[in-house]
Amino acid sequence: IEASKGRGLPRVLAGMGIRHIGDATARALCAKFEDIHALLAASTEDLESVEGIGSITAGVLHEYLHSKIARHTFKDLESVGVDLTSPRVAGDSDSPVAGKTIVLTGSLEKYTRDEASDKLRAMGANVTGSVSKNTDIVIAGPGAGSKLAKAVSLGIEVWDESQMLELFGG
């Protein structure tokens, strides 16, 4: 139980059962808001400015965050020592992927998708699940489909797994 207190705000948000808020959305929110207090102070417009969050999700989240039950829950969690801050990437800011939005698609041979995502995040990248005009790099393995096609149509840089492995140092 003690170890779970230090998992940070993204895990807390994803575990709260808030409609439309899963792991990826929670991480995106926490990349913008440094702690629960900043998130509670955010307007619907502030929430909508986070990549991947539209007006419906922003409205649902804003309503939840301002509910009496949420305020009490966050206060109680904080009082028992649960970490309600956003982890700051300690990654190398000189990394070629620092600050870039990356999408993984297709299968990977050397790493699981979660392992590759974690390594990329540790290097300062923002890993998302869908390709958009805001995507900087798509890493495509065998079996890549519509995400790869969309990346090509948008003129987004496409890497294969070997380029990712080179980035990881082998």
C-alpha positions as CSV (number, residue, x, y, z in Angstrom):
1,I,0.0,0.0,0.0
2,E,2.8,2.4,0.9
3,A,4.5,1.9,-2.5
4,S,1.3,2.7,-4.3
5,K,1.1,6.1,-2.7
6,G,4.1,7.3,-4.8
7,R,2.8,6.4,-8.2
8,G,1.8,10.0,-9.1
9,L,-1.1,11.9,-10.4
10,P,-1.4,10.1,-13.8
11,R,-2.1,6.8,-12.1
12,V,-4.5,8.3,-9.6
13,L,-6.5,10.0,-12.4
14,A,-6.6,6.9,-14.6
15,G,-7.8,4.9,-11.6
16,M,-10.6,7.2,-10.5
17,G,-13.1,5.9,-13.0
18,I,-13.7,9.3,-14.6
19,R,-15.5,8.8,-17.9
20,H,-13.1,9.3,-20.9
21,I,-10.0,9.4,-18.7
22,G,-7.6,6.5,-19.2
23,D,-3.9,6.1,-18.9
24,A,-3.0,8.1,-22.1
25,T,-5.3,11.0,-21.3
26,A,-4.2,11.1,-17.7
27,R,-0.5,11.3,-18.8
28,A,-1.4,14.0,-21.4
29,L,-3.1,16.1,-18.6
30,C,-0.2,15.6,-16.3
31,A,2.3,16.8,-18.9
32,K,0.5,20.2,-18.8
33,F,-0.6,20.5,-15.1
34,E,2.0,20.0,-12.5
35,D,-0.2,18.8,-9.6
36,I,-3.8,18.3,-8.5
37,H,-4.1,21.9,-7.5
38,A,-3.2,23.2,-11.0
39,L,-5.6,20.7,-12.5
40,L,-8.4,21.7,-10.1
41,A,-7.8,25.4,-11.1
42,A,-8.0,24.6,-14.8
43,S,-10.9,25.9,-16.9
44,T,-12.7,23.8,-19.5
45,E,-10.8,25.8,-22.1
46,D,-7.5,24.9,-20.3
47,L,-8.4,21.3,-20.4
48,E,-9.3,21.4,-24.1
49,S,-5.9,22.8,-24.9
50,V,-4.4,19.4,-24.0
51,E,-3.7,17.3,-27.0
52,G,-6.3,14.5,-27.4
53,I,-8.9,16.2,-25.2
54,G,-12.0,17.5,-26.9
55,S,-14.9,19.5,-25.6
56,I,-16.8,16.5,-24.3
57,T,-14.0,15.0,-22.3
58,A,-13.0,18.5,-21.0
59,G,-16.6,19.1,-19.9
60,V,-16.9,15.7,-18.2
61,L,-13.5,16.2,-16.4
62,H,-14.2,19.7,-15.4
63,E,-17.6,18.7,-13.9
64,Y,-16.0,15.8,-12.0
65,L,-13.1,17.9,-10.7
66,H,-15.5,20.4,-9.3
67,S,-17.8,17.9,-7.7
68,K,-18.0,17.7,-3.9
69,I,-17.0,14.0,-4.0
70,A,-13.9,14.7,-6.1
71,R,-12.7,17.6,-3.8
72,H,-13.1,15.4,-0.7
73,T,-11.4,12.4,-2.4
74,F,-8.4,14.4,-3.5
75,K,-8.2,16.1,0.0
76,D,-8.3,12.6,1.7
77,L,-5.7,11.1,-0.7
78,E,-3.4,14.0,-0.1
79,S,-3.9,13.8,3.7
80,V,-2.7,10.1,3.8
81,G,0.4,10.9,1.7
82,V,-0.7,9.9,-1.9
83,D,1.5,11.7,-4.4
84,L,-0.8,14.0,-6.4
85,T,1.9,15.6,-8.5
86,S,2.8,15.1,-12.1
87,P,6.1,13.3,-12.7
88,R,8.6,15.5,-14.5
89,V,10.5,13.7,-17.2
90,A,14.1,13.4,-16.0
91,G,15.0,12.5,-19.6
92,D,17.9,14.0,-21.5
93,S,16.7,17.3,-22.9
94,D,19.3,16.9,-25.6
95,S,17.7,13.7,-26.8
96,P,16.6,13.8,-30.5
97,V,13.1,12.9,-29.4
98,A,12.8,15.3,-26.4
99,G,9.6,17.2,-26.7
100,K,8.5,15.3,-29.8
101,T,5.1,13.5,-30.1
102,I,5.6,9.9,-31.2
103,V,3.2,7.1,-32.2
104,L,4.1,3.4,-32.3
105,T,2.3,1.2,-34.8
106,G,2.6,-2.3,-36.0
107,S,4.5,-5.0,-34.1
108,L,7.9,-4.6,-32.5
109,E,10.4,-7.4,-32.2
110,K,12.9,-6.3,-29.5
111,Y,10.5,-4.5,-27.1
112,T,6.9,-4.7,-26.1
113,R,5.0,-1.5,-27.0
114,D,4.9,-0.5,-23.3
115,E,8.6,-1.0,-22.9
116,A,9.4,1.1,-26.0
117,S,6.9,3.8,-24.8
118,D,8.6,3.9,-21.4
119,K,12.0,4.3,-22.9
120,L,10.8,7.0,-25.3
121,R,9.1,8.9,-22.4
122,A,12.3,8.6,-20.4
123,M,14.1,10.4,-23.3
124,G,11.5,13.2,-23.1
125,A,9.1,12.1,-25.8
126,N,5.3,12.3,-25.6
127,V,4.0,8.9,-26.8
128,T,0.4,8.9,-28.0
129,G,-1.9,6.3,-29.5
130,S,-3.1,8.2,-32.5
131,V,-1.6,10.0,-35.5
132,S,-2.5,13.7,-35.9
133,K,-1.1,16.8,-37.4
134,N,0.7,17.3,-34.1
135,T,2.6,14.0,-34.4
136,D,6.3,14.4,-35.1
137,I,7.4,10.7,-35.6
138,V,5.7,7.4,-36.3
139,I,7.6,4.3,-35.5
140,A,6.2,1.6,-37.7
141,G,6.8,-2.1,-37.3
142,P,5.5,-5.0,-39.5
143,G,1.8,-5.0,-39.8
144,A,1.4,-1.3,-39.5
145,G,-1.8,-0.2,-41.1
146,S,-4.0,2.9,-41.0
147,K,-1.7,4.9,-38.7
148,L,1.2,4.5,-41.1
149,A,-1.0,5.4,-44.0
150,K,-2.2,8.5,-42.2
151,A,1.4,9.5,-41.2
152,V,2.5,9.2,-44.8
153,S,-0.5,11.3,-46.0
154,L,0.3,14.0,-43.5
155,G,4.0,14.0,-44.3
156,I,5.1,12.9,-40.9
157,E,8.5,11.4,-40.4
158,V,8.4,7.6,-40.3
159,W,11.0,5.4,-38.6
160,D,11.4,1.6,-38.5
161,E,12.3,-0.3,-35.4
162,S,16.0,-0.3,-36.3
163,Q,16.0,3.5,-36.1
164,M,14.3,3.3,-32.7
165,L,16.9,0.8,-31.5
166,E,19.7,3.0,-32.7
167,L,18.2,5.8,-30.6
168,F,18.1,3.5,-27.6
169,G,21.8,2.8,-28.1
170,G,21.7,-0.6,-29.7
